[in-house]
Amino acid sequence: MRKFAMLMAVVMVAVFSASVIVAADAPMKATVKDVQKSKSAVTFDHKAHSDRIKNCAECHHKDAAGKEQKCFACHKAEKKGDAVSLKDAMHTKCKDCHAKDATKKAPTKCDGCHKK
């Protein structure tokens, strides 16, 4: 039983350490500028979003923990294979989440994210 408890303690320390390292690598601000036609790039507070959501896989849904990529790595200008376009992915994921915001502070209109 002591060996099992020791093993669990080591595993817990490793998991906690890995999450601290991953969180330390996350950017404070993020800018989605890969596909722009008529609207400006979207810059958002990545740290605030990650603090609120707490689960990187919520947005980085295909990436392994600690190996999160920018959205454009999978979502291109146009739909490609199973991956929807970047615009459709952002509008669906971001706007749907913002619409659920109980404080009503999260932007849901174009100019809320695409600053002039």
Buried (B, 14 or more C-beta within 10 A) or exposed (E): EEEEEEEEEEEEEEEEEEEEEBEEEBEEEBEBEBBBEEBEEBBBEBBEBBEEEEEBEEBBEEBEEEEBEEBBEBBBEEBEEEBBBBBEBBBEBBBEBBEEEEEEEBBBEEEEBBEE
